């Protein structure tokens, strides 16, 4: 039986997409959106554009497209802006990233060239392998935050946008543990004024977005909004936040395969993962401190899916190792190798080998699109704070304090679709199905 749904404002007017980091992922995303609007390609990989959602019983045959079921912003109403440490416009940045062919870039060149990055907030102490000269200057981190807020307001006025989303597509920062400065807004703002070293650039962007009432998504494993101070600020300002770390290549495969092993109660002795990639992300992760941030994100997946404390005979002795190697000739075409040692009936060993020759930015771009549209939907539906229902898109999903994250891709997808059903007053799907056999 259909219930009364949530009151959702219609997506009228323009939606501004603010992107820290005008590199491989963001230029691939923008170029793809422009190509889709020109009907040059289909939106492969995007749940908002190509996905369907079942409503009610299987016998009802109600399976609309997601974009026809919930009121999402039209692609034609998206407009883009970003910050970067290099002055290159979107077309030049895309050329240097080397993800897309010249023939694909040519069709959207004019649009990409019109996107000129604003000066970035950047401190090389947090991303040691990068340096650039298109960088803001300020006496304090609070000064820099106010400069970002001014950028946001200027973009809103210039482009006459009605709503905005900020989505992080910049680099992985060095590993930072939560400290006292992160625990409440008063301490955090004091830290901004005093240039506290535990407040990296990504937190300054997030603070500026939330203070401007702009929803924020964190596409890197950086701590950023996953701290009490900024979680509280997002609730105070009534805006949604989501993160962390886009789930693209090797970790995507882990969240597909590991639930299958657990469902069939197959044991795991070891899972060795290594990657080679040559893009800017690979260069950044060549620094041990930035790699530590990524490693923490990647390693947590199997622990939460397999639950070794509940299944000690199967998983308590699992050896899990992750390596990432910078290899410039490969560019954005990352290759991930996995050696998986499993065991089954009577303890007999078996092996699985996975060699995933993926394109990192091609997998990330539709995630960026979906997060932009779903966060805008959440904001118009009055949802605020952490949006756990968007865990489907992240390696290290944010949750309410004290709640463990759900990493199983299929449970994440069920949670996402049930949230959409809830918003529209439809019953959640449990797949129980006993009524068909009464």
C-alpha positions in Angstrom: 0.0 0.0 0.0 1.4 3.4 -1.0 2.0 5.8 1.9 2.3 9.6 1.8 5.8 10.5 0.6 8.2 13.2 1.6 7.6 16.7 0.4 10.3 17.4 -2.2 10.9 20.7 -3.8 10.9 20.6 -7.6 14.4 21.0 -9.2 13.6 24.3 -10.9 16.3 26.6 -12.2 20.1 25.9 -12.6 22.2 23.6 -10.4 25.7 24.7 -9.9 28.4 22.1 -9.5 31.5 23.3 -7.6 34.5 21.1 -8.0 37.8 21.3 -6.0 40.3 19.8 -8.5 40.0 20.3 -12.2 41.9 17.1 -13.1 41.2 13.8 -14.7 38.0 12.8 -12.9 36.3 16.2 -13.0 37.1 17.0 -16.7 36.0 13.4 -17.7 32.8 14.0 -15.8 32.1 17.4 -17.4 33.0 16.3 -20.9 30.7 13.2 -20.5 27.8 15.3 -19.3 28.2 17.6 -22.3 28.5 14.7 -24.7 25.4 13.0 -23.3 23.4 16.2 -23.7 24.5 16.3 -27.3 23.4 12.7 -27.7 26.9 11.7 -28.6 26.9 8.8 -26.1 24.8 7.1 -23.4 25.3 7.7 -19.7 26.9 4.3 -19.0 27.5 3.6 -15.3 25.0 6.1 -14.0 22.2 4.8 -11.8 20.3 8.2 -12.0 20.3 8.1 -15.8 20.0 4.4 -16.8 18.9 2.6 -13.6 15.4 1.3 -13.0 13.6 0.7 -9.6 11.0 -1.9 -8.8 7.9 -0.7 -7.0 5.4 -3.0 -5.1 5.0 -6.7 -5.8 6.7 -8.4 -8.8 3.2 -9.1 -10.2 2.5 -5.4 -10.5 5.2 -4.9 -13.1 5.9 -1.3 -12.0 9.6 -0.7 -12.8 10.1 3.0 -13.8 13.5 4.5 -14.5 15.0 6.2 -11.4 15.0 9.6 -13.1 11.3 9.2 -13.8 10.5 8.1 -10.3 12.2 10.9 -8.2 12.5 14.5 -9.3 16.1 14.9 -10.3 17.8 17.9 -11.9 18.0 17.8 -15.7 21.5 17.6 -17.1 20.7 20.6 -19.2 20.4 22.6 -16.0 23.9 21.8 -14.7 26.6 24.4 -14.8 30.2 23.9 -13.6 33.0 25.7 -11.8 36.1 24.6 -10.0 39.4 25.3 -8.3 42.8 24.0 -9.2 46.5 24.7 -8.4 47.1 25.0 -12.2 45.7 27.7 -14.4 44.8 25.4 -17.2 41.2 25.7 -18.5 39.0 22.6 -18.6 40.0 21.6 -22.2 43.8 21.9 -21.5 43.4 20.0 -18.2 41.5 17.2 -20.0 44.2 17.0 -22.7 46.9 16.8 -20.0 45.0 14.1 -18.1 45.0 11.9 -21.2 41.7 10.1 -20.3 39.6 11.0 -23.4 40.5 10.8 -27.1 40.9 14.0 -29.0 37.8 13.1 -31.1 35.7 13.0 -27.9 37.2 16.2 -26.6 36.8 18.1 -29.8 33.0 17.8 -29.7 32.8 19.6 -26.3 36.0 21.7 -26.6 34.2 25.1 -26.4 32.4 24.1 -23.2 35.5 22.8 -21.6 37.5 25.9 -22.6 34.9 28.1 -20.9 35.7 26.5 -17.5 38.6 28.4 -16.0 39.6 27.4 -12.6 39.6 29.7 -9.6 42.8 29.9 -7.5 42.9 26.9 -5.2 43.4 26.6 -1.4 46.5 24.4 -1.3 49.3 23.5 1.1 52.0 21.2 -0.1 52.4 19.8 3.5 49.2 17.8 2.9 49.9 16.7 -0.7 53.6 16.4 -0.9 54.0 15.2 -4.5 52.2 18.2 -6.1 53.0 21.8 -6.4 51.3 24.6 -8.4 51.3 28.4 -8.5 47.6 29.1 -9.0 47.0 29.2 -5.3 45.2 31.6 -2.9 47.1 33.5 -0.2 45.9 34.4 3.2 47.2 35.0 6.7 45.0 32.3 8.3 43.0 29.3 7.2 39.9 31.2 8.1 40.9 34.0 5.7 41.2 31.3 3.0 37.8 29.9 3.9 36.2 33.3 3.5 37.9 33.7 0.1 36.2 30.4 -1.0 32.9 31.6 0.3 33.3 34.7 -1.8 34.1 32.5 -4.8 30.9 30.5 -4.1 28.7 33.6 -3.9 30.3 35.2 -7.0 29.6 32.0 -9.0 26.0 31.9 -7.8 25.5 35.5 -8.8 27.3 35.3 -12.1 25.7 32.1 -13.3 22.3 32.8 -11.6 22.1 29.3 -10.1 19.3 28.4 -7.8 21.1 25.6 -5.9 24.7 24.3 -5.6 26.6 21.1 -4.8 30.4 20.9 -3.9 32.1 17.6 -4.8 35.7 16.9 -4.1 37.6 15.6 -7.1 41.1 16.7 -5.9 43.9 14.7 -4.4 44.3 12.4 -1.4 45.9 14.2 1.5 48.3 12.9 4.1 46.8 10.7 6.8 45.2 12.7 9.6 43.7 11.3 12.8 40.8 13.0 14.5 42.0 15.5 17.1 40.5 17.8 19.7 40.2 20.6 17.1 37.8 18.5 15.2 35.4 17.7 18.0 33.1 20.8 17.9 32.6 23.9 15.8 34.0 26.4 18.2 37.3 24.5 18.4 37.4 24.0 14.7 36.8 27.7 13.9 39.5 28.6 16.5 41.8 26.2 14.7 41.1 27.9 11.4 42.0 31.2 12.9 45.2 29.8 14.4 46.3 27.8 11.4 46.0 24.5 13.2 48.1 21.8 11.4 45.3 19.2 11.7 43.0 21.3 9.4 44.1 20.5 5.8 42.8 22.1 2.6 39.9 19.8 2.1 38.4 20.8 5.5 38.7 24.4 4.5 36.7 23.8 1.3 34.1 21.7 3.2 33.7 24.4 5.9 33.2 27.1 3.2 30.6 25.0 1.4 28.6 24.2 4.6 28.8 27.8 5.8 27.4 28.7 2.4 24.6 26.1 2.8 26.0 24.0 0.0 25.9 20.2 0.3 29.3 18.5 0.2 30.5 15.1 -1.1 34.0 13.8 -0.4 35.4 11.8 -3.3 38.8 11.1 -1.6 39.7 9.1 1.6 40.5 12.4 3.4 39.0 12.9 6.8 37.3 16.2 5.7 33.6 16.2 6.8 33.9 12.9 8.8 34.4 14.9 12.0 31.9 16.0 14.7 32.5 19.7 14.0 31.5 19.6 10.4 28.8 16.9 10.9 27.2 19.2 13.4 27.6 22.2 11.1 25.8 20.3 8.2 22.9 19.6 10.5 22.8 23.2 11.8 22.8 24.5 8.2 20.3 21.9 7.1 22.4 20.5 4.3 23.4 16.9 3.4 27.0 15.5 3.3 28.4 12.3 2.0 31.7 10.4 1.7 34.4 9.0 1.5 36.5 7.9 -1.4 34.8 7.0 -4.8 34.4 3.2 -5.1 35.8 2.5 -8.6 38.3 -0.2 -9.5 39.8 -2.8 -7.2 37.6 -2.0 -4.2 34.5 -2.2 -6.3 35.5 -5.8 -7.2 36.1 -6.6 -3.6 32.6 -5.4 -2.6 31.2 -7.6 -5.3 33.2 -10.8 -4.6 33.6 -10.8 -0.8 29.8 -10.8 -0.2 29.6 -13.9 -2.5 32.3 -15.8 -0.5 30.6 -14.9 2.8 27.1 -15.9 1.5 28.5 -19.3 0.5 30.6 -19.6 3.7 33.8 -20.1 1.8 36.9 -19.3 3.9 39.6 -16.9 3.0 43.3 -17.3 3.9 44.7 -14.3 2.0 43.8 -11.5 -0.4 46.8 -9.8 -2.0 46.0 -6.6 -4.0 48.4 -4.5 -6.0 47.8 -1.7 -8.5 49.8 0.3 -11.1 48.6 3.6 -12.3 50.3 6.7 -13.8 47.9 9.6 -13.4 48.2 12.5 -10.9 46.5 10.3 -8.3 49.2 7.7 -8.7 51.9 10.3 -8.3 50.2 11.6 -5.1 49.9 8.1 -3.7 53.6 7.6 -4.3 54.1 9.6 -1.1 53.8 7.2 1.9 51.7 9.6 4.0 49.1 10.0 1.3 49.2 6.3 0.6 48.4 5.7 4.3 45.2 7.6 3.9 44.2 5.5 0.9 45.4 2.2 2.6 43.1 2.8 5.6 40.2 3.2 3.2 41.0 0.1 1.1 41.8 -2.2 4.0 38.6 -1.6 6.0 36.3 -3.1 3.3 37.0 -6.8 3.9 36.9 -6.5 7.7 33.4 -5.1 7.7 32.0 -7.4 5.0 33.4 -10.7 6.3 32.9 -10.0 10.0 35.8 -12.3 11.3 34.6 -12.1 14.9 31.3 -13.7 13.9 33.0 -16.1 11.5 36.4 -16.9 13.1 36.8 -20.3 11.5 36.5 -18.7 8.1 38.1 -15.3 8.3 40.0 -14.6 11.6 43.4 -15.4 10.1 42.9 -13.6 6.8 46.0 -11.9 5.5 45.0 -8.8 3.6 47.6 -6.7 1.8 47.2 -3.7 -0.5 49.9 -2.0 -2.6 49.7 0.9 -5.1 52.6 1.6 -7.4 53.1 4.8 -9.5 53.9 3.8 -13.1 53.7 6.8 -15.5 53.4 4.8 -18.8 50.0 3.5 -17.7 48.4 6.9 -17.3 44.8 6.8 -16.1 44.4 3.2 -17.2 44.9 1.6 -13.9 45.6 -2.1 -13.6 44.6 -4.0 -10.4 45.8 -7.5 -9.7 44.2 -9.6 -6.9 45.4 -13.0 -5.7 42.7 -14.6 -3.5 43.3 -17.8 -1.5 40.1 -19.4 -0.5 39.1 -22.8 1.0 36.0 -24.9 1.0 34.6 -28.3 2.0 37.0 -30.2 4.2 39.5 -27.3 4.1 40.6 -27.9 0.5 42.4 -24.8 -0.9 41.4 -22.9 -4.1 42.6 -19.7 -5.8 41.0 -16.9 -7.7 43.0 -14.4 -9.8 41.5 -11.1 -10.9 43.3 -8.8 -13.4 41.1 -5.6 -13.8 42.4 -3.3 -16.5 40.2 -0.4 -15.7 40.0 3.3 -16.5 39.9 5.1 -13.2 38.2 8.3 -14.3 35.8 6.5 -16.6 34.5 4.6 -13.6 34.5 7.7 -11.3 32.7 10.1 -13.6 29.2 8.5 -13.4 29.6 8.3 -9.6 30.2 12.1 -9.6 27.1 12.6 -11.6 24.9 10.4 -9.4 26.2 12.0 -6.2 25.6 15.5 -7.5 22.0 14.7 -8.5 21.2 12.6 -5.4 22.7 15.2 -3.0 20.6 17.9 -4.6 17.5 15.6 -4.3 18.4 15.1 -0.6 18.7 18.8 0.0 15.3 19.5 -1.7 13.8 16.7 0.4 14.9 18.4 3.7 17.5 15.7 4.5 20.6 16.9 6.4 23.8 15.6 7.8 25.4 12.2 6.8 23.6 10.5 3.9 24.4 6.9 4.6 22.1 5.8 1.8 24.8 7.0 -0.6 27.3 4.4 0.7 26.9 2.6 -2.6 29.4 5.0 -4.1 32.1 5.0 -1.5 35.0 2.9 -0.3 34.8 4.2 3.2 31.2 5.2 3.8 30.4 7.8 6.5 27.9 6.8 9.1 26.4 8.1 12.3 28.9 8.1 15.2 29.2 4.6 16.7 27.6 2.8 13.7 29.7 0.5 11.6 29.6 1.1 7.9 27.9 -1.3 5.4 30.3 -2.2 2.6 28.3 -5.0 0.8 27.5 -3.5 -2.6 24.2 -5.3 -2.9 23.0 -4.3 0.6 24.1 -0.7 -0.2 22.1 -0.7 -3.4 19.0 -2.0 -1.6 19.4 0.7 1.0 19.7 3.4 -1.7 16.6 2.2 -3.6 14.6 1.7 -0.4 15.4 5.3 0.5 14.1 6.5 -2.9 10.9 4.4 -2.3 10.5 6.0 1.1 10.8 9.5 -0.3 8.0 8.7 -2.7 5.7 6.9 -0.3 6.3 3.4 -1.7 6.8 0.3 0.5 10.5 -0.9 0.9 11.3 -4.1 -0.9 12.4 -6.9 1.4 12.3 -9.8 -1.1 10.5 -12.0 1.4 7.8 -13.0 -1.1 5.8 -15.5 1.0 2.6 -14.0 -0.1 3.1 -15.4 -3.6 2.8 -18.9 -2.2 -0.2 -18.5 0.3 
